[in-house]
């Protein structure tokens, strides 16, 4: 009786599954090999490791990749949406800026991890954390207070959707015009901030005139401003204008203001026509 060879399953290099004995060991890998956590500490830049961002990996495999400390691999691991809190904190402590930056840009990064990354030694990592949609309000406030002369970084914090009303009020009174206009220009700026800014300097009033959340009362007030650029901004603010204010701006003394108002009127008429036809 002929002795049978042991039966095993293999996955070939082309991805096909083979049952039974296969002598082509050079192109076949036992399926049980997938249970071995990958350790990628190679430095060959020609190897495509982007699959680490999406391929299903077990926690032990992610552990092994983090332990491998290969930035070419970790930068993709850091992009994974389902990283555990422990894995995120380990990656947040990685020595390579590109790895920390990838995690700071990940929408799946946890708020407490982003809080740490918002205080990173590298400004690019800090900026990425502050731009992340899940960055917590506390980290935004801390960045605003600690960024010192970095106006761009502070403006990123002020513009973030998670900034709370108290933070917006503080930024609206900042002596720096960039930060002040960023706060006043937010569509969700508190009403008291907009009312105060409507009586401020030209830049503050222009920001209110352009803000779609300002409301018709402030538009009516600012449409009587002595500065044509502010009246023109009101004329183009379709979401805040009422018909009475628009009609007044259509007969403004300044030709540019009249042109903007006429354009707004055409847009509103076209919208009414479409709605009527529907």
C-alpha positions in Angstrom: 0.0 0.0 0.0 1.3 3.3 -1.1 2.1 5.7 1.8 0.1 8.9 1.6 1.8 12.2 2.0 0.5 14.5 4.8 -2.3 16.8 3.7 -1.8 20.5 4.3 -3.3 23.8 2.9 -1.3 26.4 1.2 -1.7 29.9 -0.2 0.3 30.5 -3.4 2.0 33.8 -4.2 -0.9 34.7 -6.6 -3.4 34.4 -3.7 -5.0 31.1 -4.7 -5.7 28.5 -2.0 -4.3 25.0 -2.6 -5.5 22.0 -0.6 -3.3 18.9 -0.3 0.4 18.5 -0.9 2.1 21.0 -3.2 5.8 20.5 -4.0 6.2 24.0 -5.3 7.4 25.4 -2.0 9.1 28.3 -3.7 5.8 29.8 -4.6 3.6 28.5 -1.8 3.4 29.5 1.8 1.5 27.5 4.5 -1.7 29.3 5.5 -0.7 29.0 9.2 2.1 31.4 8.5 -0.4 34.3 8.6 -0.6 33.7 12.3 2.9 34.9 12.8 2.9 38.7 13.6 4.8 40.7 11.0 8.0 42.3 12.1 8.9 44.9 9.5 12.2 46.6 10.4 13.5 46.7 6.8 14.4 50.0 5.2 13.8 49.2 1.5 11.9 52.3 0.2 10.8 50.4 -2.9 8.5 48.1 -0.8 4.9 49.2 -0.8 3.7 49.1 2.8 0.5 51.1 2.3 -1.6 48.0 3.0 -0.7 48.4 6.7 -3.2 51.3 6.8 -6.2 49.1 5.8 -5.4 45.4 6.0 -7.0 43.5 8.9 -4.3 43.1 11.6 -4.6 41.6 15.0 -3.3 43.6 18.1 -0.2 41.4 18.3 0.6 42.2 14.7 0.3 45.9 15.3 2.5 45.4 18.4 5.2 43.8 16.3 5.1 46.6 13.7 5.4 49.3 16.4 8.3 47.4 17.9 9.9 47.1 14.5 10.4 51.0 14.6 10.5 51.2 10.8 9.1 54.6 9.8 8.2 53.4 6.3 5.8 50.9 7.9 4.7 52.9 11.0 3.6 55.9 8.9 0.9 53.7 7.4 0.1 51.9 10.7 -0.5 55.3 12.2 -3.2 55.9 9.6 -5.3 53.0 10.8 -8.8 54.2 12.0 -9.2 51.3 14.5 -6.0 51.6 16.5 -6.4 51.0 20.2 -5.7 53.8 22.7 -2.6 52.0 23.8 -1.3 51.7 20.3 -2.0 55.4 19.6 -0.1 56.6 22.6 2.9 54.3 21.7 2.9 55.8 18.2 2.5 59.3 19.6 5.8 58.7 21.4 7.7 57.6 18.3 10.9 59.3 17.6 10.1 60.0 13.9 8.2 63.2 13.1 6.6 61.6 10.0 5.0 58.9 12.1 3.6 61.3 14.7 2.4 63.5 12.0 0.5 60.6 10.3 -1.2 59.9 13.6 -2.0 63.6 14.3 -3.7 63.7 10.8 -5.7 60.5 11.5 -9.5 61.3 12.0 -9.6 58.2 14.2 -7.1 59.6 16.6 -8.5 59.9 20.1 -8.9 63.3 21.8 -6.5 62.6 24.6 -3.8 61.5 22.1 -4.4 64.6 20.0 -4.1 66.7 23.2 -0.6 65.2 23.6 0.3 65.7 19.9 -0.9 69.3 20.1 2.1 70.0 22.4 4.6 68.0 20.2 8.1 69.4 19.8 7.6 69.7 16.0 5.3 72.5 14.8 4.1 70.4 11.9 2.8 67.7 14.2 1.2 70.4 16.4 -0.5 72.0 13.4 -1.8 68.6 12.2 -3.3 67.8 15.6 -5.0 71.2 15.8 -6.5 70.7 12.3 -7.8 67.2 13.2 -11.7 67.3 13.5 -11.6 65.4 16.8 -9.1 67.8 18.5 -10.6 68.6 21.9 -11.5 72.2 22.9 -9.0 72.1 25.8 -6.1 71.5 23.4 -7.3 74.3 21.2 -7.4 76.8 24.1 -4.0 75.6 25.4 -2.4 76.0 21.9 -3.9 79.5 21.6 -2.3 80.5 25.0 1.1 78.8 24.4 1.8 79.4 20.7 3.2 82.9 21.6 4.2 84.5 18.3 3.0 81.7 16.0 -0.1 83.5 14.7 -0.8 80.8 12.0 -1.0 78.1 14.6 -3.2 80.2 16.9 -5.5 81.0 14.0 -5.8 77.3 13.3 -7.0 76.7 16.8 -9.5 79.7 16.6 -11.0 78.5 13.4 -11.5 74.9 14.6 -15.1 73.7 14.8 -14.7 72.5 18.3 -13.7 75.9 19.7 -16.2 76.9 22.3 -18.0 80.3 22.8 -15.7 81.5 25.6 -12.6 80.8 23.5 -14.1 82.6 20.5 -15.0 85.6 22.6 -11.4 85.7 23.9 -9.9 85.5 20.4 -12.4 88.2 19.1 -10.7 90.7 21.4 -7.1 89.7 20.5 -4.9 92.6 19.5 -3.7 90.7 16.5 -6.0 91.5 13.5 -5.6 88.0 12.0 -6.8 86.2 15.1 -9.5 88.8 15.7 -10.9 88.5 12.2 -10.7 84.7 12.3 -13.0 84.7 15.4 -15.4 87.3 14.1 -15.6 85.7 10.8 -16.9 82.4 12.2 -20.4 81.6 11.1 -21.2 80.5 14.7 -19.6 83.5 16.4 -21.7 84.5 19.4 -24.2 87.3 18.8 -22.6 89.6 21.4 -19.2 89.2 19.6 -20.7 90.2 16.3 -22.6 93.2 17.8 -19.5 94.5 19.4 -17.4 94.0 16.3 -20.0 95.8 14.2 -19.0 98.9 16.1 -15.3 98.2 15.9 -12.6 99.3 13.4 -13.0 98.8 9.6 -11.6 95.3 9.6 -13.9 94.1 12.4 -16.9 95.6 10.7 -15.9 94.1 7.3 -15.7 90.7 8.9 -19.2 91.1 10.3 -20.5 92.3 7.0 -19.1 89.1 5.3 -20.4 86.8 8.0 -23.4 84.8 6.9 -24.4 84.3 10.5 -24.6 88.0 11.3 -28.3 88.4 10.7 -30.4 91.1 9.0 -30.3 93.6 11.8 -26.5 94.0 11.7 -26.7 94.0 7.8 -29.1 96.9 8.0 -26.7 98.7 10.3 -23.6 98.1 8.4 -25.2 98.8 5.0 -25.2 102.5 6.1 -21.5 102.5 6.7 -19.4 105.3 5.2 -17.0 102.8 3.7 -18.0 101.4 0.3 -16.2 98.1 0.8 -18.3 97.4 3.9 -21.5 98.3 2.1 -20.4 96.0 -0.8 -19.7 93.2 1.6 -23.3 93.6 2.9 -24.7 93.6 -0.6 -23.0 90.2 -1.3 -24.0 88.5 2.0 -27.1 86.7 0.6 -27.7 84.6 3.8 -28.0 87.7 6.1 -29.6 90.3 3.8 -33.2 91.2 4.0 -35.1 92.6 1.0 -35.3 96.2 2.3 -31.5 96.4 2.8 -30.8 94.9 -0.6 -33.2 97.4 -2.2 -31.4 100.3 -0.6 -28.0 99.0 -1.7 -29.2 98.7 -5.3 -29.5 102.5 -5.4 -26.2 103.1 -3.5 -24.0 106.1 -4.6 -21.0 103.8 -5.2 -21.1 101.9 -8.6 -19.3 98.8 -7.1 -21.9 98.5 -4.4 -24.7 98.7 -6.9 -23.1 96.1 -9.1 -22.7 93.7 -6.2 -26.3 94.3 -5.1 -27.6 93.8 -8.7 -25.7 90.5 -8.8 -27.3 89.4 -5.5 -30.7 90.3 -6.8 -30.2 88.2 -9.9 -29.2 85.2 -7.8 -32.2 85.6 -5.5 -34.6 86.0 -8.5 -33.1 82.8 -10.1 -33.6 80.9 -6.8 -37.2 82.1 -6.6 -37.8 81.1 -10.2 -36.4 77.6 -9.7 -38.5 77.1 -6.5 -41.6 78.3 -8.3 -41.0 75.9 -11.2 -40.6 73.0 -8.7 
